[in-house]
Each structure stands twice: as C-alpha cells, then as structure tokens.
Amino acid sequence: MSNRSADFRQKEVISITEGRRLGYISDVEIDFEKGVIESVIIPGPSRFFGLFGSGEDLRIPWSSIYKIGDDLILVK
C-alpha cells in the first residue's frame, strides 16, 4: 500500500499510551537521502491549521507509530 504525504493530513493521531487525541498531522519530515519519513508533525495546542498561535509543534518519530488505519494513526 502506498501513502502520499497529503494522505496523512486527513488522519487523526491518537496516543495509545495516554489514551488521548493528539490532533491531525500538519507536516512530515523526510530524509531524502535515505528515502524515509523520519517523523510526523502535529500543530501545538494553540495553533490553527499550523498557521496561527504560538503553541509548540509535536514531533512524533516514525518509530513511535504503532498502526496506520484508514482514518487514524495510533502512536506509542
């Protein structure tokens, strides 16, 4: 199955260790030399679509992703 980075923005991220919703992915960090996604980025709590506010973004390493479903991503 192939995923485009745009597909990730439509998925909600949920922490299985904390049992809470973290938000929606706003961006991905890619290592172009290796051709792998290094992390996904979720806007901070006071940010709106990654544009307004001063909340610090949450970076989740790719290794922390537990499962990618049709409409959500589970992370540890």
KAJOMO-V723182 format. One record per residue. RES is the residue in one letter. SS is DSSP state (helix for helix, strand for strand, loop for the rest). PHI is phi in whole degrees, -180 to 180 (999 if undefined). OMEGA is omega in degrees with one decimal (none if undefined). Layout:
[[RES & SS & PHI & OMEGA] [RES & SS & PHI & OMEGA]]
This chain:
[[M & loop & 999 & -178.6] [S & loop & -105 & 176.8] [N & loop & -119 & 172.7] [R & loop & -96 & -179.4] [S & helix & -61 & 178.4] [A & helix & -65 & 179.0] [D & helix & -64 & -178.7] [F & helix & -68 & -177.9] [R & loop & -67 & -179.9] [Q & loop & -93 & -176.2] [K & loop & -108 & 176.6] [E & strand & -85 & -179.7] [V & strand & -102 & -178.7] [I & strand & -126 & 177.6] [S & strand & -84 & 178.9] [I & loop & -81 & 179.2] [T & loop & -82 & -179.7] [E & loop & -99 & -179.4] [G & loop & 66 & 180.0] [R & strand & -137 & 177.6] [R & strand & -80 & -179.0] [L & strand & -100 & 179.8] [G & strand & 126 & -178.7] [Y & strand & -111 & -179.2] [I & strand & -67 & 177.5] [S & strand & -104 & -177.0] [D & strand & -163 & 174.3] [V & strand & -130 & 174.5] [E & strand & -104 & -174.7] [I & strand & -119 & 171.0] [D & strand & -94 & -175.3] [F & loop & -69 & 178.4] [E & loop & -67 & 179.9] [K & loop & -90 & -178.8] [G & loop & 74 & -178.6] [V & strand & -132 & 173.0] [I & strand & -82 & 179.6] [E & strand & -89 & -179.3] [S & strand & -160 & 172.8] [V & strand & -113 & -175.5] [I & strand & -121 & 177.4] [I & strand & -116 & 179.5] [P & loop & -60 & 177.2] [G & loop & -61 & -172.8] [P & loop & -60 & -178.2] [S & loop & -100 & 179.9] [R & loop & -94 & 179.0] [F & strand & -121 & -177.4] [F & loop & 54 & 176.7] [G & loop & 74 & -174.1] [L & loop & -111 & -171.7] [F & strand & -113 & 177.0] [G & loop & 108 & -175.0] [S & loop & -123 & 179.8] [G & loop & -64 & -179.6] [E & loop & -77 & 179.8] [D & loop & -67 & 176.8] [L & strand & -102 & 178.0] [R & strand & -102 & -179.8] [I & strand & -113 & 179.4] [P & strand & -61 & -179.8] [W & helix & -57 & -179.3] [S & helix & -67 & 179.4] [S & helix & -89 & 178.8] [I & strand & -77 & -176.8] [Y & strand & -90 & -177.2] [K & strand & -156 & 176.0] [I & strand & -113 & 179.0] [G & loop & -104 & -179.5] [D & loop & -66 & -175.8] [D & loop & -130 & 178.0] [L & strand & -151 & 177.3] [I & strand & -125 & 177.7] [L & strand & -97 & 179.7] [V & strand & -125 & 177.4] [K & loop & -94 & none]]
